[in-house]
């Protein structure tokens, strides 16, 4: 019996209802179905009284989701997609992302197209696009204190987000550099259209094998965004005496004490997105962010004599 998965946003009644209807349709077609909620991929935040609060990357896979799962349907918005990536990347399951939220930048289709799309899935009429992810680790005395898988970005800053931070940064074997800024952001190409874009970084096409480092409100005009090969590990040592906060994809984080190191490397796991047609990154940029839309009338052509 073939096997499929469904991950949905349990906080949205609409997504819950669609998940139940979808499960029944798959059962009627002879498929075994595993259900999970997106909350399983939200790692939560450490607290001062409980500074170490995390689950290792490999332990986030929901019960029943294994190599036999042909595909998983994700019902929610971008937050649910980010959570589902943490849950499914370690078991290599491709995801069809269905928008039941607002922006839906990471989603492939809409609920009103689900019947037609389901037929395509059951007939294997789709392709899979792989997106790079990051492994973010907090290291203390040589031991991994905390880790998370990131599809978008890692952010390091003071709590609250105000005041200058000092960072010593090493990219690969290059010389250590010092940066003073309100915070530091490390992004994947997928994350280049999220926080990194708002912080002034460039848009990077998904297939480009790079990471980008962006100082947030830097103290020096020379401290600009840096794009570098994702084969090079990055290490950050905060030079502050105060405790900092590390966040991953906006829904997981921990405290960084003086002496801690933050290590960011390309993860061995990829987020696998089901595509129903050729990937259209520029089209998504135009539809979701308005990139490339004409704001002035084009000049009329002039006939030469």
Helices and strands as residue ranges (DSSP letters): E 3-8, H 13-28, E 32-37, G 38-41, E 44-45, G 57-60, E 69-76, H 78-88, G 89-91, E 95-99, E 109-110, G 111-113, H 114-122, E 127-140, E 143-150, E 153-157, E 165-171, E 177-187, G 190-193, H 195-198, E 210-218, E 226-229, E 234-238, E 244-248, E 252-256, E 261-275, H 281-284, I 285-289
